[in-house]
Amino acid sequence: MKAREPSPRRRSTTKLADGDWTEVAKFASYSAQKGALNLQQCQDPPCFASLGVPRLPYDDPRAAREAAELLQRLLRAGLSRYEPDPLRTLEQAKKGRTAT
């Protein structure tokens, strides 16, 4: 994330100085996923998704469902909800399974 944009970099550096590395990690994942998935403002990345009662961003149940479905795919593949590029990582994991 630090190599991409100056504004998120400044915010993450400030948060790290405050000693809150978990918030920095979540913010970095959020930023990376929003960019990698080219999400609109009303769409959540999988790092924010809920598999239980969905959080409805901007009252859009489809956006919450899409994020939860991608999160399920990640978790079923044994991956983390915080993968910076979820679709690419899923594709790499799929290729790894078929190559063996």
C-alpha positions as CSV (number, residue, x, y, z in Angstrom):
1,M,0.0,0.0,0.0
2,K,2.8,2.4,0.8
3,A,4.0,2.2,-2.8
4,R,0.7,3.1,-4.3
5,E,-0.8,6.4,-3.1
6,P,0.5,9.2,-0.9
7,S,-2.8,9.9,0.9
8,P,-3.4,6.3,2.3
9,R,0.4,6.1,3.0
10,R,0.2,9.2,5.2
11,R,-2.8,7.9,7.1
12,S,-1.2,4.5,7.6
13,T,2.1,6.1,8.8
14,T,0.2,8.2,11.3
15,K,-1.8,5.2,12.6
16,L,1.4,3.2,12.9
17,A,3.0,6.0,14.9
18,D,0.0,5.7,17.3
19,G,0.8,2.0,17.7
20,D,-2.4,0.7,16.1
21,W,-1.0,-1.8,13.6
22,T,-4.2,-3.9,13.4
23,E,-6.1,-0.9,12.2
24,V,-3.4,-0.1,9.7
25,A,-3.5,-3.7,8.4
26,K,-7.3,-3.6,8.0
27,F,-7.1,-0.2,6.3
28,A,-4.3,-1.5,3.9
29,S,-6.4,-4.6,3.1
30,Y,-9.5,-2.5,2.5
31,S,-7.5,-0.1,0.2
32,A,-5.9,-2.9,-1.8
33,Q,-9.1,-4.8,-2.3
34,K,-11.1,-1.7,-3.3
35,G,-8.5,-1.0,-6.0
36,A,-7.9,-4.6,-7.1
37,L,-11.6,-5.3,-7.4
38,N,-12.4,-1.8,-8.8
39,L,-15.3,-1.5,-6.4
40,Q,-17.8,1.3,-6.4
41,Q,-18.5,3.4,-3.3
42,C,-21.5,1.3,-2.4
43,Q,-19.7,-2.0,-2.6
44,D,-17.8,-3.6,0.2
45,P,-14.6,-5.6,-0.2
46,P,-14.5,-9.1,1.3
47,C,-12.4,-7.9,4.2
48,F,-15.6,-6.2,5.4
49,A,-18.1,-8.9,4.5
50,S,-20.2,-10.8,6.9
51,L,-21.2,-14.4,6.6
52,G,-24.0,-13.9,9.2
53,V,-26.3,-11.0,9.1
54,P,-25.1,-8.9,6.3
55,R,-24.0,-5.3,6.8
56,L,-26.0,-3.3,4.2
57,P,-23.8,-0.5,2.8
58,Y,-26.1,2.2,1.4
59,D,-29.0,-0.1,1.8
60,D,-27.8,-2.3,-1.1
61,P,-28.3,-6.0,-0.3
62,R,-26.7,-7.0,-3.6
63,A,-23.4,-5.4,-2.6
64,A,-23.4,-7.2,0.8
65,R,-24.2,-10.5,-0.9
66,E,-21.4,-10.1,-3.5
67,A,-18.9,-9.4,-0.8
68,A,-20.1,-12.3,1.3
69,E,-19.9,-14.7,-1.7
70,L,-16.3,-13.6,-2.5
71,L,-15.4,-14.0,1.2
72,Q,-16.9,-17.6,1.1
73,R,-14.8,-18.4,-1.9
74,L,-11.6,-17.1,-0.2
75,L,-12.3,-19.1,3.0
76,R,-13.2,-22.3,1.2
77,A,-9.9,-22.0,-0.7
78,G,-8.1,-21.7,2.7
79,L,-7.2,-18.1,2.0
80,S,-7.6,-15.0,4.2
81,R,-10.4,-12.4,4.0
82,Y,-7.5,-9.8,3.9
83,E,-5.9,-11.0,0.6
84,P,-4.9,-7.8,-1.3
85,D,-6.1,-9.1,-4.7
86,P,-8.7,-11.7,-3.9
87,L,-9.6,-12.7,-7.5
88,R,-6.0,-13.1,-8.6
89,T,-5.1,-15.0,-5.4
90,L,-8.1,-17.3,-6.0
91,E,-7.0,-17.9,-9.6
92,Q,-3.5,-18.7,-8.5
93,A,-4.8,-21.1,-5.8
94,K,-6.9,-22.8,-8.4
95,K,-4.0,-23.2,-10.8
96,G,-1.9,-24.5,-8.0
97,R,-4.4,-27.3,-7.2
98,T,-4.8,-28.3,-10.9
99,A,-1.1,-28.3,-11.5
100,T,-0.4,-31.0,-9.0
